[in-house]
Protein backbone atom coordinates (compact mmCIF):
# COMPACT_ATOMS: atom_id res chain seq x y z
CA UNK A 1 0.00 0.00 0.00
CA UNK A 2 3.01 2.27 -0.56
CA UNK A 3 2.03 5.81 -1.62
CA UNK A 4 -1.55 5.37 -0.48
CA UNK A 5 -3.43 6.16 2.68
CA UNK A 6 -2.82 3.69 5.49
CA UNK A 7 -5.30 1.89 7.70
CA UNK A 8 -5.58 3.06 11.26
CA UNK A 9 -4.36 0.90 14.11
CA UNK A 10 -7.88 0.04 15.25
CA UNK A 11 -11.10 0.60 13.24
CA UNK A 12 -11.08 2.25 9.82
CA UNK A 13 -14.25 2.94 7.83
CA UNK A 14 -13.95 3.05 4.05
CA UNK A 15 -16.02 5.87 2.62
CA UNK A 16 -17.59 5.47 -0.81
CA UNK A 17 -20.80 4.94 -2.74
CA UNK A 18 -22.15 1.62 -3.97
CA UNK A 19 -19.90 0.24 -6.73
CA UNK A 20 -17.05 2.58 -5.77
CA UNK A 21 -14.71 -0.41 -5.42
CA UNK A 22 -14.86 -0.48 -1.63
CA UNK A 23 -16.07 -4.11 -1.38
CA UNK A 24 -13.30 -5.23 -3.73
CA UNK A 25 -10.86 -3.25 -1.60
CA UNK A 26 -12.01 -5.02 1.56
CA UNK A 27 -11.53 -8.38 -0.12
CA UNK A 28 -8.03 -7.42 -1.19
CA UNK A 29 -7.16 -6.26 2.32
CA UNK A 30 -8.45 -9.50 3.80
CA UNK A 31 -6.67 -11.77 1.32
CA UNK A 32 -3.73 -10.04 -0.35
CA UNK A 33 -0.15 -10.39 0.94
CA UNK A 34 1.24 -7.47 2.86
CA UNK A 35 -1.90 -6.58 4.81
CA UNK A 36 -1.09 -8.23 8.12
CA UNK A 37 -0.86 -6.14 11.26
CA UNK A 38 2.48 -7.33 12.51
CA UNK A 39 5.46 -6.26 10.37
CA UNK A 40 7.31 -9.19 8.86
CA UNK A 41 4.36 -11.58 8.64
CA UNK A 42 4.29 -13.77 5.58
CA UNK A 43 1.08 -14.30 3.58
CA UNK A 44 0.60 -17.83 4.92
CA UNK A 45 0.93 -16.57 8.51
CA UNK A 46 -1.95 -14.14 8.26
CA UNK A 47 -5.22 -14.91 10.02
CA UNK A 48 -7.67 -12.50 8.46
CA UNK A 49 -11.46 -12.78 8.48
CA UNK A 50 -14.28 -11.48 6.30
CA UNK A 51 -17.90 -10.72 7.23
CA UNK A 52 -20.32 -9.74 4.48
CA UNK A 53 -23.69 -8.06 4.64
CA UNK A 54 -25.47 -11.43 4.29
CA UNK A 55 -24.34 -12.45 7.77
CA UNK A 56 -26.41 -15.65 7.85
CA UNK A 57 -24.08 -17.06 5.18
CA UNK A 58 -21.14 -16.69 7.58
CA UNK A 59 -22.60 -19.09 10.13
CA UNK A 60 -21.37 -22.66 9.74
CA UNK A 61 -24.69 -24.46 9.34
CA UNK A 62 -22.99 -27.47 10.93
CA UNK A 63 -24.48 -27.18 14.41
CA UNK A 64 -27.91 -26.70 15.90
CA UNK A 65 -27.36 -24.13 18.65
CA UNK A 66 -25.75 -20.75 19.22
CA UNK A 67 -23.58 -22.22 21.95
CA UNK A 68 -22.31 -24.99 19.67
CA UNK A 69 -21.52 -22.40 16.96
CA UNK A 70 -19.31 -20.52 19.39
CA UNK A 71 -17.67 -23.74 20.59
CA UNK A 72 -17.03 -24.76 16.98
CA UNK A 73 -15.03 -21.55 16.52
CA UNK A 74 -13.00 -22.19 19.67
CA UNK A 75 -14.44 -19.77 22.21
CA UNK A 76 -13.50 -22.03 25.12
CA UNK A 77 -9.81 -22.00 24.14
CA UNK A 78 -9.59 -18.39 22.96
CA UNK A 79 -7.78 -15.64 24.79
CA UNK A 80 -10.55 -13.26 23.73
CA UNK A 81 -13.44 -15.08 25.38
CA UNK A 82 -14.32 -11.99 27.39
CA UNK A 83 -14.46 -9.77 24.32
CA UNK A 84 -16.67 -12.22 22.42
CA UNK A 85 -19.04 -12.66 25.34
CA UNK A 86 -19.22 -8.89 25.64
CA UNK A 87 -20.36 -8.73 22.01
CA UNK A 88 -23.24 -11.10 22.79
CA UNK A 89 -24.64 -9.18 25.75
CA UNK A 90 -26.47 -6.19 24.13
CA UNK A 91 -28.74 -8.49 22.08
CA UNK A 92 -29.13 -11.08 24.82
CA UNK A 93 -27.42 -13.90 22.95
CA UNK A 94 -25.92 -15.20 26.18
CA UNK A 95 -29.43 -16.28 27.16
CA UNK A 96 -30.12 -17.80 23.72
CA UNK A 97 -27.28 -20.33 23.59
CA UNK A 98 -29.77 -23.18 23.07
CA UNK A 99 -31.45 -21.47 20.08
CA UNK A 100 -30.84 -22.57 16.49
CA UNK A 101 -28.76 -19.80 14.83
CA UNK A 102 -31.08 -19.80 11.81
CA UNK A 103 -34.02 -18.79 14.02
CA UNK A 104 -32.31 -15.64 15.27
CA UNK A 105 -33.29 -12.18 14.06
CA UNK A 106 -31.14 -10.54 11.37
CA UNK A 107 -29.35 -8.35 13.92
CA UNK A 108 -28.75 -11.28 16.26
CA UNK A 109 -27.24 -13.28 13.39
CA UNK A 110 -24.91 -10.36 12.62
CA UNK A 111 -23.71 -10.27 16.23
CA UNK A 112 -23.14 -14.04 16.27
CA UNK A 113 -21.29 -13.94 12.93
CA UNK A 114 -19.20 -11.01 14.19
CA UNK A 115 -18.35 -12.96 17.32
CA UNK A 116 -17.19 -16.00 15.33
CA UNK A 117 -15.21 -13.79 12.93
CA UNK A 118 -13.53 -12.18 15.94
CA UNK A 119 -12.50 -15.63 17.14
CA UNK A 120 -11.11 -16.49 13.70
CA UNK A 121 -8.80 -13.54 13.11
CA UNK A 122 -5.46 -12.51 14.55
CA UNK A 123 -4.60 -9.77 12.09
CA UNK A 124 -7.35 -8.07 10.13
CA UNK A 125 -11.15 -8.23 10.13
CA UNK A 126 -12.99 -6.88 7.06
CA UNK A 127 -16.71 -6.10 7.50
CA UNK A 128 -18.74 -5.24 4.43
CA UNK A 129 -21.89 -3.33 5.51
CA UNK A 130 -22.98 -6.00 8.03
CA UNK A 131 -23.21 -3.47 10.88
CA UNK A 132 -26.07 -1.67 9.11
CA UNK A 133 -28.40 -4.28 10.61
CA UNK A 134 -27.56 -3.29 14.18
CA UNK A 135 -29.38 -0.77 16.32
CA UNK A 136 -27.32 2.34 17.18
CA UNK A 137 -26.74 1.09 20.73
CA UNK A 138 -25.56 -2.37 19.66
CA UNK A 139 -23.43 -0.94 16.84
CA UNK A 140 -21.72 1.47 19.24
CA UNK A 141 -20.98 -1.38 21.64
CA UNK A 142 -19.61 -3.56 18.84
CA UNK A 143 -17.34 -0.75 17.65
CA UNK A 144 -16.08 -0.35 21.22
CA UNK A 145 -15.17 -4.05 21.35
CA UNK A 146 -13.45 -3.86 17.95
CA UNK A 147 -11.53 -0.77 19.06
CA UNK A 148 -10.33 -2.63 22.16
CA UNK A 149 -9.23 -5.55 19.97
CA UNK A 150 -7.19 -3.04 17.98
CA UNK A 151 -5.01 -2.52 21.03
CA UNK A 152 -4.30 -6.27 20.89
CA UNK A 153 -3.14 -5.99 17.27
CA UNK A 154 -6.35 -6.79 15.34
CA UNK A 155 -7.26 -4.08 12.86
CA UNK A 156 -10.81 -3.74 11.55
CA UNK A 157 -11.67 -2.20 8.20
CA UNK A 158 -15.31 -1.78 7.31
CA UNK A 159 -17.67 -0.35 4.73
CA UNK A 160 -21.00 1.01 5.91
CA UNK A 161 -23.64 3.09 4.18
CA UNK A 162 -24.81 4.68 7.43
CA UNK A 163 -21.37 6.04 8.26
CA UNK A 164 -22.83 9.52 8.77
CA UNK A 165 -24.47 8.17 11.93
CA UNK A 166 -21.25 7.04 13.65
CA UNK A 167 -18.24 8.48 11.82
CA UNK A 168 -16.99 10.18 14.99
CA UNK A 169 -16.31 6.71 16.45
CA UNK A 170 -13.91 5.53 13.74
CA UNK A 171 -11.07 6.64 11.50
CA UNK A 172 -12.34 7.37 7.98
CA UNK A 173 -10.56 6.99 4.64
CA UNK A 174 -11.94 7.13 1.11
CA UNK A 175 -11.98 4.00 -1.01
CA UNK A 176 -9.89 5.78 -3.64
CA UNK A 177 -7.20 6.85 -1.14
CA UNK A 178 -6.77 3.25 -0.03
CA UNK A 179 -6.27 2.06 -3.58
CA UNK A 180 -9.70 0.64 -4.37
CA UNK A 181 -9.96 -0.84 -7.89
CA UNK A 182 -11.93 1.02 -10.52
CA UNK A 183 -15.66 0.22 -10.34
CA UNK A 184 -16.94 -2.14 -13.03
CA UNK A 185 -20.64 -1.37 -12.59
CA UNK A 186 -22.66 1.77 -12.00
CA UNK A 187 -26.39 1.05 -12.29
CA UNK A 188 -28.79 3.96 -12.72
CA UNK A 189 -30.43 5.52 -9.71
CA UNK A 190 -34.09 5.44 -8.81
CA UNK A 191 -36.28 7.55 -11.11
CA UNK A 192 -38.65 10.23 -9.85
CA UNK A 193 -41.52 8.42 -11.56
CA UNK A 194 -45.03 8.02 -10.21
CA UNK A 195 -45.93 4.42 -9.47
CA UNK A 196 -49.34 3.03 -10.32
CA UNK A 197 -51.67 3.19 -7.32
CA UNK A 198 -52.40 -0.02 -5.41
CA UNK A 199 -55.95 -0.71 -4.15
CA UNK A 200 -57.13 1.61 -1.38
CA UNK A 201 -56.23 0.38 2.09
CA UNK A 202 -58.37 0.12 5.19
CA UNK A 203 -57.24 0.49 8.77
CA UNK A 204 -55.60 -2.52 10.42
CA UNK A 205 -55.94 -2.99 14.16
CA UNK A 206 -53.90 -5.27 16.37
CA UNK A 207 -55.90 -6.25 19.43
CA UNK A 208 -53.89 -7.68 22.34
CA UNK A 209 -51.66 -9.75 20.04
CA UNK A 210 -49.17 -12.18 21.56
CA UNK A 211 -46.80 -14.45 19.66
CA UNK A 212 -44.00 -16.84 20.55
CA UNK A 213 -41.84 -19.13 18.46
CA UNK A 214 -41.95 -22.81 19.34
CA UNK A 215 -40.26 -23.58 22.67
CA UNK A 216 -39.29 -19.95 23.09
CA UNK A 217 -40.41 -16.98 25.19
CA UNK A 218 -43.08 -14.59 23.93
CA UNK A 219 -41.69 -12.24 21.29
CA UNK A 220 -44.79 -10.03 21.10
CA UNK A 221 -46.77 -9.53 24.30
CA UNK A 222 -50.24 -8.01 24.23
CA UNK A 223 -49.55 -5.62 21.33
CA UNK A 224 -52.45 -3.29 20.44
CA UNK A 225 -52.28 -0.57 17.79
CA UNK A 226 -54.29 0.81 14.86
CA UNK A 227 -52.50 1.47 11.54
CA UNK A 228 -54.23 4.07 9.37
CA UNK A 229 -53.90 4.17 5.54
CA UNK A 230 -52.24 7.07 3.76
CA UNK A 231 -49.37 7.02 6.26
CA UNK A 232 -45.73 5.98 6.42
CA UNK A 233 -44.98 4.32 9.74
CA UNK A 234 -41.37 3.79 10.79
CA UNK A 235 -40.97 0.90 13.21
CA UNK A 236 -37.95 1.07 15.49
CA UNK A 237 -36.70 -0.96 18.44
CA UNK A 238 -33.72 -2.99 19.68
CA UNK A 239 -32.34 -5.96 17.77
CA UNK A 240 -34.36 -9.08 18.52
CA UNK A 241 -37.37 -7.23 20.02
CA UNK A 242 -39.77 -8.61 17.37
CA UNK A 243 -40.03 -5.96 14.61
CA UNK A 244 -39.74 -8.45 11.76
CA UNK A 245 -42.01 -10.85 13.66
CA UNK A 246 -44.66 -8.13 13.84
CA UNK A 247 -44.33 -7.57 10.08
CA UNK A 248 -44.69 -11.28 9.34
CA UNK A 249 -47.75 -11.47 11.56
CA UNK A 250 -49.44 -8.54 9.80
CA UNK A 251 -48.91 -10.07 6.37
CA UNK A 252 -50.04 -13.54 7.49
CA UNK A 253 -46.80 -15.53 7.45
CA UNK A 254 -47.38 -16.43 11.11
CA UNK A 255 -50.48 -16.68 13.29
CA UNK A 256 -50.80 -14.98 16.69
CA UNK A 257 -50.94 -17.18 19.75
CA UNK A 258 -53.50 -14.83 21.27
CA UNK A 259 -55.35 -11.73 20.16
CA UNK A 260 -56.73 -10.68 16.78
CA UNK A 261 -55.94 -8.72 13.63
CA UNK A 262 -58.98 -6.61 12.67
CA UNK A 263 -60.00 -4.25 9.87
CA UNK A 264 -61.31 -0.72 10.37
CA UNK A 265 -64.82 -2.00 11.06
CA UNK A 266 -63.72 -4.41 13.77
CA UNK A 267 -64.00 -7.50 11.59
CA UNK A 268 -61.42 -10.27 11.91
CA UNK A 269 -58.94 -10.28 9.00
CA UNK A 270 -57.16 -13.59 9.73
CA UNK A 271 -54.28 -12.76 7.33
CA UNK A 272 -52.66 -16.19 7.84
CA UNK A 273 -55.45 -17.70 5.73
CA UNK A 274 -54.30 -15.72 2.67
CA UNK A 275 -50.72 -14.57 3.34
CA UNK A 276 -49.73 -11.43 1.45
CA UNK A 277 -53.26 -10.76 0.14
CA UNK A 278 -53.81 -7.47 1.97
CA UNK A 279 -50.35 -6.74 3.37
CA UNK A 280 -47.29 -7.25 1.18
CA UNK A 281 -43.94 -7.89 2.85
CA UNK A 282 -40.37 -7.25 1.76
CA UNK A 283 -37.92 -9.42 3.71
CA UNK A 284 -34.81 -8.04 5.38
CA UNK A 285 -32.92 -10.81 3.59
CA UNK A 286 -33.79 -10.52 -0.14
CA UNK A 287 -32.60 -14.07 -0.83
CA UNK A 288 -35.70 -15.33 1.00
CA UNK A 289 -37.90 -13.49 -1.49
CA UNK A 290 -36.37 -14.05 -4.94
CA UNK A 291 -37.32 -17.37 -6.55
CA UNK A 292 -37.36 -16.81 -10.32
CA UNK A 293 -34.57 -17.60 -12.77
CA UNK A 294 -34.44 -14.05 -14.11
CA UNK A 295 -35.19 -10.58 -12.81
CA UNK A 296 -37.79 -10.18 -15.57
CA UNK A 297 -39.72 -13.16 -14.21
CA UNK A 298 -39.91 -11.54 -10.79
CA UNK A 299 -42.10 -8.93 -12.50
CA UNK A 300 -43.95 -11.29 -14.86
CA UNK A 301 -47.33 -10.38 -13.39
CA UNK A 302 -46.82 -6.66 -14.06
CA UNK A 303 -44.85 -3.76 -12.72
CA UNK A 304 -43.14 -2.24 -15.75
CA UNK A 305 -43.51 1.14 -14.05
CA UNK A 306 -41.73 -0.26 -10.98
CA UNK A 307 -38.87 -1.69 -13.07
CA UNK A 308 -38.28 1.75 -14.58
CA UNK A 309 -38.64 3.58 -11.26
CA UNK A 310 -36.01 1.34 -9.63
CA UNK A 311 -33.59 1.53 -12.58
CA UNK A 312 -33.62 -2.22 -13.23
CA UNK A 313 -34.03 -2.27 -17.02
CA UNK A 314 -30.48 -3.49 -17.64
CA UNK A 315 -30.83 -6.28 -15.06
CA UNK A 316 -33.93 -7.97 -16.48
CA UNK A 317 -32.05 -10.83 -18.16
CA UNK A 318 -29.89 -11.65 -15.14
CA UNK A 319 -30.52 -14.39 -12.61
CA UNK A 320 -31.32 -12.54 -9.35
CA UNK A 321 -28.70 -14.48 -7.40
CA UNK A 322 -26.00 -13.54 -9.91
CA UNK A 323 -26.43 -9.90 -8.88
CA UNK A 324 -24.49 -8.32 -6.00
CA UNK A 325 -26.40 -7.96 -2.74
CA UNK A 326 -27.10 -4.26 -3.26
CA UNK A 327 -28.97 -5.00 -6.50
CA UNK A 328 -30.69 -8.13 -5.14
CA UNK A 329 -32.04 -5.93 -2.38
CA UNK A 330 -33.26 -3.36 -4.90
CA UNK A 331 -34.96 -6.06 -7.01
CA UNK A 332 -36.70 -7.47 -3.93
CA UNK A 333 -37.99 -4.05 -2.82
CA UNK A 334 -39.22 -3.30 -6.34
CA UNK A 335 -40.92 -6.70 -6.60
CA UNK A 336 -42.76 -6.00 -3.34
CA UNK A 337 -44.06 -2.72 -4.78
CA UNK A 338 -45.07 -4.49 -8.00
CA UNK A 339 -47.52 -6.74 -6.09
CA UNK A 340 -49.84 -3.69 -5.63
CA UNK A 341 -51.00 -4.57 -2.14
CA UNK A 342 -53.04 -2.05 -0.11
CA UNK A 343 -50.45 -2.27 2.65
CA UNK A 344 -46.71 -2.82 2.23
CA UNK A 345 -44.10 -3.60 4.88
CA UNK A 346 -40.47 -2.91 3.98
CA UNK A 347 -37.98 -4.60 6.32
CA UNK A 348 -34.66 -2.70 6.25
CA UNK A 349 -35.16 -1.44 2.66
CA UNK A 350 -31.94 0.60 2.62
CA UNK A 351 -29.72 -2.26 3.78
CA UNK A 352 -26.64 -2.13 1.56
CA UNK A 353 -27.86 1.03 -0.21
CA UNK A 354 -25.76 4.20 -0.31
CA UNK A 355 -26.97 7.71 0.60
CA UNK A 356 -28.04 8.54 -2.94
CA UNK A 357 -30.29 5.49 -3.20
CA UNK A 358 -31.66 6.07 0.32
CA UNK A 359 -32.57 9.66 -0.56
CA UNK A 360 -34.28 8.54 -3.77
CA UNK A 361 -36.21 5.79 -1.97
CA UNK A 362 -37.32 8.23 0.74
CA UNK A 363 -38.69 10.56 -1.95
CA UNK A 364 -40.53 7.61 -3.51
CA UNK A 365 -42.06 6.63 -0.16
CA UNK A 366 -43.19 10.22 0.42
CA UNK A 367 -44.95 10.23 -2.97
CA UNK A 368 -46.58 6.84 -2.43
CA UNK A 369 -47.90 7.84 0.99
CA UNK A 370 -49.92 10.66 -0.58
CA UNK A 371 -52.26 7.97 -1.94
CA UNK A 372 -54.65 5.69 -0.08
CA UNK A 373 -52.22 2.84 0.63
CA UNK A 374 -50.31 2.27 3.84
CA UNK A 375 -46.57 1.76 4.40
CA UNK A 376 -44.68 0.32 7.36
CA UNK A 377 -40.88 0.63 7.24
CA UNK A 378 -38.55 -1.22 9.62
CA UNK A 379 -35.15 0.43 9.89
CA UNK A 380 -32.39 1.19 12.39
CA UNK A 381 -31.33 4.34 10.53
CA UNK A 382 -32.29 7.49 12.40
CA UNK A 383 -31.23 9.54 9.37
CA UNK A 384 -33.49 7.69 6.94
CA UNK A 385 -36.51 8.32 9.15
CA UNK A 386 -35.98 12.08 8.86
CA UNK A 387 -36.15 11.97 5.05
CA UNK A 388 -39.80 10.92 4.68
CA UNK A 389 -42.32 13.74 5.07
CA UNK A 390 -44.79 13.47 7.95
CA UNK A 391 -43.68 9.97 8.88
CA UNK A 392 -45.04 8.49 12.09
CA UNK A 393 -42.46 6.88 14.37
CA UNK A 394 -43.40 3.75 16.31
CA UNK A 395 -41.28 2.06 18.97
CA UNK A 396 -41.64 -1.62 19.78
CA UNK A 397 -40.56 -2.65 23.27
CA UNK A 398 -41.26 -5.57 25.57
CA UNK A 399 -44.20 -3.52 26.90
CA UNK A 400 -45.90 -3.02 23.52
CA UNK A 401 -46.08 -0.69 20.53
CA UNK A 402 -46.27 3.06 21.08
CA UNK A 403 -46.01 6.14 18.88
CA UNK A 404 -43.25 8.67 19.41
CA UNK A 405 -44.42 12.25 18.90
CA UNK A 406 -41.67 14.33 17.27
C-alpha positions, 0 to 999 in steps of 0.5 A: 500500500506504498504511496496510499493512505494507510489503515488506522491501528484500530477501526477504519471505515472506508467511505464510498458509494455503492460500486465505488470499489470499496467491497473489492478493496475489503476483499483485497485487504483480507486476502492479499499479501502485505496486509497483516498487522504485525510487520514481517508476517508472511502471507501464509501466517496471516489470520484475516477474516471477512464478514459480508452483509449477508451475515447468515451465510457466515454461520457454519450451518454445521451445528444446531445451537448458538452455543455450539456455533461458538464452541465450533469456533474455539471460544472455550480455548480463545484468549478473547473469550471476554471480548466475544461474550461482551459482544453477545450481551447487548442483544441477549445472545448469552441467554439464547445459547440453546437457540438454532442460529437460523431462528435468530433475528437478522441483527442477532445473526450479525452479532453471532457472525461477528463474534465467530469472525472475531475468534477467527482472526489474529490480524485483520477483520474486514466487515462489508456493511454488516453493521447496518443491521444493528441498532445504534446502541448495539453498533456502538458497543460492537465498535467499542469491542473492535476498538479494544481488539485493535489494542491487541493488534487486530485491525478492523476495516469496514464499509458502511452506508450509514457512516454519517451516523457514527463516523466520529467513532472511527477513523475514515478513509476514502476507497480511492485513497486506499487504492480501491480498484476502478468500479466495473458497474454503475447502475442507474439511480431510482427515477422520480416516476409516479408508481401506479396506485395499489388498491385503497387500504383500510385500517388494520388494528392489532388487538392484544396480540401475543406471539412466541416461536416454538419452545421460546419466550413470547416475542410479542406480548399483548400488542395493540395498535391501529394502523391508518392508511395514507401514512408511512410508519417507521418501526424502530426498536432494539435488535431481537425485540420482534419488529420483523415478527410483527411484520410477518404477523401482519402479512399472514406468514405467522399466526398470533398465539393470542389476540386478533388482527382486525379491519377498520370495522372491527371484523377479523382479517385472519391474514394467515389464511391468505398470506400477502393478500392485503399486506405485502412484505419485503424481507430483510434478507432478499434471498428469502424473497427471490425465486425466479430464474431471471429478474424479468420473471420476478415482474412477470405479473406486471410492474413495468412502471416499478422496473423503470422507477427502480432503474432495473431495465439493464438487469432484467435478463440476469438471474437474481442471485448472480447480482451483487447484494445491493442489487438483489435488495433493490430487485426485492424491494421493487418486486414487493411494490409491484404486487400492488397490495393495499399495505406494504411492509419494507424490512430494512429497505436501505440495507446495503444502499448508499446515501443517494439510493436512500434519498431517492427511496425516501422521496418515492415513499413520500410520494406513495404515501400521498395515496390511499395505501399504507406503508410500514418501514422497519429500519435502524437508521435514524437519518433515513426516518428524517427523510420521509415527510410526515412519517409516524415513528413507532417504537416496539418494546417488551411492553408493547407498541407506542407512537413517538411524537416528534 
